[in-house]
Protein backbone atom coordinates (compact mmCIF):
# COMPACT_ATOMS: atom_id res chain seq x y z
CA UNK A 1 0.00 0.00 0.00
CA UNK A 2 1.39 3.39 -0.97
CA UNK A 3 0.64 6.71 0.70
CA UNK A 4 1.24 10.18 -0.75
CA UNK A 5 1.29 13.20 1.57
CA UNK A 6 0.28 16.58 0.27
CA UNK A 7 0.68 20.14 1.48
CA UNK A 8 -1.98 22.51 0.18
CA UNK A 9 -2.61 20.27 -2.81
CA UNK A 10 1.07 19.74 -3.65
CA UNK A 11 2.50 16.22 -3.37
CA UNK A 12 5.31 16.61 -0.86
CA UNK A 13 6.24 13.09 0.23
CA UNK A 14 5.39 9.43 0.12
CA UNK A 15 5.91 6.07 1.71
CA UNK A 16 4.76 2.49 1.39
CA UNK A 17 3.97 -0.50 3.54
CA UNK A 18 4.09 -4.13 2.47
CA UNK A 19 2.04 -6.73 4.34
CA UNK A 20 3.14 -10.33 4.82
CA UNK A 21 2.34 -13.25 7.08
CA UNK A 22 4.52 -15.59 9.07
CA UNK A 23 3.78 -18.49 11.33
CA UNK A 24 2.03 -17.27 14.49
CA UNK A 25 4.26 -17.03 17.55
CA UNK A 26 3.95 -15.79 21.14
CA UNK A 27 5.27 -12.34 20.17
CA UNK A 28 3.09 -12.20 17.02
CA UNK A 29 -0.02 -14.34 17.62
CA UNK A 30 -1.77 -13.27 14.41
CA UNK A 31 1.35 -13.84 12.31
CA UNK A 32 0.82 -10.56 10.45
CA UNK A 33 3.80 -8.36 9.58
CA UNK A 34 4.26 -4.96 7.97
CA UNK A 35 7.38 -3.51 6.38
CA UNK A 36 7.60 0.26 5.93
CA UNK A 37 9.73 1.37 3.01
CA UNK A 38 10.53 4.17 0.58
CA UNK A 39 9.79 7.03 2.99
CA UNK A 40 10.64 10.16 1.04
CA UNK A 41 9.99 13.90 1.37
CA UNK A 42 10.76 16.37 -1.41
CA UNK A 43 13.54 18.83 -0.51
CA UNK A 44 11.38 22.01 -0.25
CA UNK A 45 9.18 20.26 2.34
CA UNK A 46 11.84 18.68 4.58
CA UNK A 47 12.24 19.44 8.30
CA UNK A 48 8.53 20.17 8.70
CA UNK A 49 7.44 16.91 10.31
CA UNK A 50 6.14 15.39 7.09
CA UNK A 51 8.30 12.26 7.32
CA UNK A 52 7.03 11.68 10.88
CA UNK A 53 3.48 12.11 9.61
CA UNK A 54 4.04 9.56 6.83
CA UNK A 55 5.61 7.02 9.22
CA UNK A 56 2.77 7.51 11.75
CA UNK A 57 0.16 7.05 9.02
CA UNK A 58 1.75 3.81 7.79
CA UNK A 59 2.15 2.45 11.33
CA UNK A 60 -1.52 3.23 12.06
CA UNK A 61 -2.51 1.32 8.92
CA UNK A 62 -0.40 -1.65 10.04
CA UNK A 63 -2.02 -1.58 13.49
CA UNK A 64 -5.51 -1.46 11.95
CA UNK A 65 -4.60 -4.67 10.15
CA UNK A 66 -3.45 -6.22 13.45
CA UNK A 67 0.21 -6.57 12.46
CA UNK A 68 2.19 -7.87 15.41
CA UNK A 69 5.53 -6.95 13.84
CA UNK A 70 6.37 -3.75 12.02
CA UNK A 71 9.72 -3.48 10.26
CA UNK A 72 11.35 -0.49 8.65
CA UNK A 73 13.85 -0.34 5.81
CA UNK A 74 16.05 2.73 6.09
CA UNK A 75 19.36 4.26 5.16
CA UNK A 76 21.84 4.98 7.96
CA UNK A 77 21.53 8.77 7.58
CA UNK A 78 17.79 8.55 8.31
CA UNK A 79 18.24 6.57 11.50
CA UNK A 80 17.57 9.58 13.81
CA UNK A 81 14.15 10.13 12.20
CA UNK A 82 13.12 6.54 12.69
CA UNK A 83 14.52 6.29 16.22
CA UNK A 84 12.44 9.34 17.16
CA UNK A 85 9.41 7.60 15.59
CA UNK A 86 9.80 4.62 17.93
CA UNK A 87 11.88 2.23 15.81
Order of alpha helices (4+ residues) and beta strands (2+ residues): beta-beta-beta-alpha-beta-alpha
